[in-house]
């Protein structure tokens, strides 16, 4: 982490925006996955579910980084 508090705030703010985008992407994939499941696209839906799991996992890492930046 930087010793520059302003840089840490800017980085945390940027990561927060990225995290919000990631949540929006995950929500969109979830909607598409439900539609695929209901319309016979089971294998594609399964792949989309895997993508959502990756987004969720990475969201936690981004959240942790934001917290570390805001605490420094």
C-alpha positions in Angstrom: 0.0 0.0 0.0 1.1 3.5 -0.7 2.1 5.9 2.1 0.1 8.6 0.3 -3.4 8.7 1.8 -4.8 10.5 -1.2 -3.6 7.8 -3.5 -5.1 5.1 -1.3 -8.4 6.9 -1.3 -8.3 7.3 -5.1 -7.4 3.6 -5.5 -10.1 2.5 -3.1 -12.7 4.7 -4.9 -11.7 3.2 -8.2 -11.9 -0.4 -6.9 -15.3 0.4 -5.4 -16.5 1.4 -8.9 -15.0 -1.8 -10.4 -16.8 -3.8 -7.7 -20.1 -2.2 -8.5 -19.6 -3.0 -12.1 -18.7 -6.6 -11.2 -22.0 -6.9 -9.2 -24.0 -5.5 -12.2 -22.3 -7.9 -14.6 -23.0 -10.8 -12.2 -26.7 -9.8 -12.0 -27.0 -9.7 -15.8 -25.4 -13.1 -16.1 -27.8 -14.4 -13.5 -30.8 -13.2 -15.5 -29.4 -14.7 -18.7 -28.7 -17.9 -16.9 -32.2 -18.2 -15.6 -33.6 -17.6 -19.1 -31.2 -20.2 -20.6 -32.2 -22.8 -17.9 -35.9 -22.2 -18.7 -35.4 -22.4 -22.5 -33.2 -25.5 -22.9 -29.8 -24.1 -22.7 -28.7 -26.2 -19.7 -25.0 -26.6 -20.6 -24.6 -22.9 -21.4 -26.4 -22.0 -18.1 -23.9 -24.2 -16.3 -21.0 -22.4 -17.8 -22.6 -19.1 -16.9 -23.0 -20.3 -13.3 -19.3 -21.0 -13.2 -18.6 -17.5 -14.4 -20.8 -16.1 -11.7 -18.9 -18.1 -9.1 -15.6 -16.6 -10.3 -17.1 -13.1 -10.2 -18.3 -13.8 -6.6 -14.9 -15.1 -5.6 -13.0 -12.2 -7.1 -15.5 -9.7 -5.6 -14.4 -10.8 -2.1 -10.7 -10.1 -3.0 -11.6 -6.7 -4.3 -13.6 -5.9 -1.2 -10.7 -7.0 1.0 -8.3 -4.7 -1.0 -10.8 -1.8 -0.6 -10.9 -2.3 3.1 -7.1 -2.4 3.4 -6.7 0.8 1.4 -9.4 2.6 3.4 -7.7 1.5 6.7 -4.3 2.7 5.7 
